[in-house]
Each structure stands twice: as structure tokens, then as C-alpha cells.
Amino acid sequence: MKNIITLLYILVFVTTSMKVISQNKKEIPLLLAIEEPWRSEHLPFPISFAPSLGYKGIEEVRFAKGWGTPESDEFWTYAFLWYLDEDPQLSQSKLKTDINAYFDGLMNVVGKDTKDIPKTQTSFTKEDMVYHGEATVYDAFFTKELITLQIDAVSDYCPIKEKYTVLFTISPQPREHNVWKTLNAIDLAFTCD
């Protein structure tokens, strides 16, 4: 009988603890509105694999269904939003530095057993409010080869939230490809005006 009472106490303690843990764990609402049901992740700044990006805020990453399938048109197609407390003061050279640090850090973590991972090479131009770029990145996730990604970046300020946003849309597909229709339709999931 004593063992049953002890077991009941343990069961009540574990159940109560799990309720407290689940109540304390906050669900982060999605920041990006995407019609497709893309998988999402949230990372706090500083990002563990790119600590030199000294921003404060969070990153939301959204992956197309075919992101991890080399045969898919959506291979390496994804978007991420930097939701920041301060102005990132973007320029072509700042984007180059930030994106190189981001992908070099990520590929070195993912490919930690790979020797001599090539450094990321990027270039950006600016047209109106959009930075158009190209990054040649070592794909430590899937192919273990270099891949060239098309990158668009748009920076803005949200006065209602008092946050700066930088939306990156990325795909190896040329900008005329259908995946860019989805990427170009991505918007913030909250109001900023």
C-alpha cells in the first residue's frame, strides 16, 4: 500500500510539473504570412552559428516543402525574417558581410566533419527598396557541393511594433521560375501602419 501511495505522489508531481512547463512555454506567433504550409523555426539573436551578427531580436525561418529534396523545384527554397530591436543599417557591403557570416557559420556547424569548407561568396545590387543578391554557398546539408542561391532582401521599420524587419527570400531557381511567385508574395503577418 505504501508503494502505491508513493507512486501516486510521483504521478501527481510529474503531471503537475508538466502542466507548469507547458504553461510557461510561450508559443511564438508566426511573423510571415505564406499561403503554403511551410515549416517554421524561430532562433533568438545572437544566432548560435553566427554570433558575429550582433543583433537583438529573433529570426523566423520558413522552409518550402521541397527544401531538402535535391530533385524538387523547391530545393533550397526558403525565407527568413530578422525581427530586430535596432536598425540593421543595411547596405550592399553590410549585406555581403552579414550573409557571408550567416552561411559560413551555418555550413561550418552542419559540416563540422568536413575539411576545408569553401567560404561563401556573395554580391548584392539595389533596385528601389530591394537588394538583389547571389550567394555561392557550400551545401553542407545535402549535396556537399557548392550551390548558387538567388537572394532578395527588403528592410523596413514597423512603428507599431517598434521593430526593424529584414525579409530574405532565397532559392537557387532563376527569378523567372514559379517558386519566385510564392517567394514574392510572402508578407508580414502583422500590421505595421
N, C-alpha and C positions, 0 to 999 in steps of 0.2 A: 504494500500500500504506500509506503514511504517513497518508493521508486516512482510510482505513478504520480504522486503529488509533485515530486521534483521534476519529472518530465513535463507536467502541466505548467509549472512555473517557467521552465525553459521555453516551452512553446509560446506562452503568453509574452514573455520578454522578447523573443525573436520577432513575433508578429507585430508587437508594438514598435520595436526598433525599425522594422521595415516600413511601417506607415510613416514614421517620423522622417526617415530618409527620403521616401518618395515625396512627402510634402515639402521638404526643404529643397529638393532638386527642381530648379526652375526650368520650364520649357521656354526655349528662346524662339520667339516667333520668326517665321521666315521673312527675310528682308527683301528678297527678289521675287517678283511676280513672273512666273514662267508657265505657259499653258501646258507644257509637257510635265509629267510627274517625275522630275529629275531628283535623284538622290541628293541629300544635303549634308553638309558638315559645318560646324562653327569652330573657329580657332581664335583664342584670345591673342592679342598683341602684348608683348613681343612674341612672334611666332617662333616656336622652338627650333625649327630647322633654318630660320633666317633671322637670328637675333639682331643683326645689324640694321634691320628695318625698325627704327626706334619709335614707331608709332604707338599710340594708346587707342584701344578700341577693339573691334572684333573683325574677323574675316568670315564671310559666308561663302562656301564653295558649293556649286551646284553642278552635278555631272550628268551629261546626256546618257540615255540608256546604253548606247553603244560605246561609251567612253573607253572601256577596257577591252574592246574586241577589235583587233587589227583589221579584220575583214569588213568591218562596219563603216558606213559613210560618216558615222558619228564618232569614230575613233579619235580620242584626244580632244573631243569637243566638250567644252565646259565653260563656265563663267564663275567669276568670283567678285565679291563686293568687299571693299575695305570701308568700314563704317567707323570713322575716326573722330577723335576728340579735337584734333588740331588740323590746320591747313597743311596738306602734304606738299604744297608749293611745287606742283608738277611742272616739268619742262621736258623736252626731249632727252636731255642728258640725265636728269633725275630719274626718269622712267627707265632709261637704259641701266643705270646703276641699280635701281630697285629690282627690276625684273631679273637682271643677272644674279643678284644676291639671292633672290627668291628661288629661282630654278637651280642654281648651283648648290644651294643649301639643301633643297629637296632631293635632288638626284644623288648627292653625296650621302644623305641619310638612307634613302631607299637602296642605293647601290653600294652600301658600305663594304661589301666584299669584292667590289670591282676596283681594279687598279687603274690609275690614270684616266679618270672620267674627264672628258673634254669640257672645257669651260663654255658656258652659254655665250652666244654671240647675238647681239640684238641691234636693231636700228629702228628709229621712230621718225615719222614726219607728223606735222599737224595740219589739219584741214578744218577750218572753222573751230568747233569746240572738241573735235575728236582727234585723238592721237592714233595713227595707224602704224603698226609695227610688225616686225618679223623677228622671230627668235629661233635660232638653231640650237636645239636642246638635246642632250643625251637622254634617251628614253630608258631610264633605269627600271621602270615598271614592267615593260612588256617586251619590246623588240631588242633591247640592249644595243641600239643603233642611234645615230643622230636622226632627229626629226625636225622639220621646219614648221613652225606654228605661225599662223597669222593672228595678230593681237590687235584689238581695238580697245582703247581706254578713254573713258569720259569721267571728268571730275566735276563735282558740283558741291554746293553748300545747301544744307537743309535748315532754314532758320527756325522752323517749328521745333525740330529735334535738337537744334544747335549742334549738328554733326556735319562733318565733311564726308562725302562719298566718292569713291572711285570704283567705277564698274569696268571690269575687264571681261571681254568676250574673246574666246580662243578656239581655234580649230586649224588643223593642217589643210583643210579644204580651201580652195580659192574662194575669194569673196563672192563670186558669181554662183557658187553652189547653194543648193536649197537649205543646207544647215544654217547658212547665214540669215535666212529669213527668220528662223526661230531665234537665233542669237540677237539679231537686230530688234526683235520685238520684246526682249527682256526689259523690264522696267522695275522701278522700286515698288514694293508692296505697301508703301505708306505715303501719306500726303506731305508735301514739302512747301506748299504755298498757301 
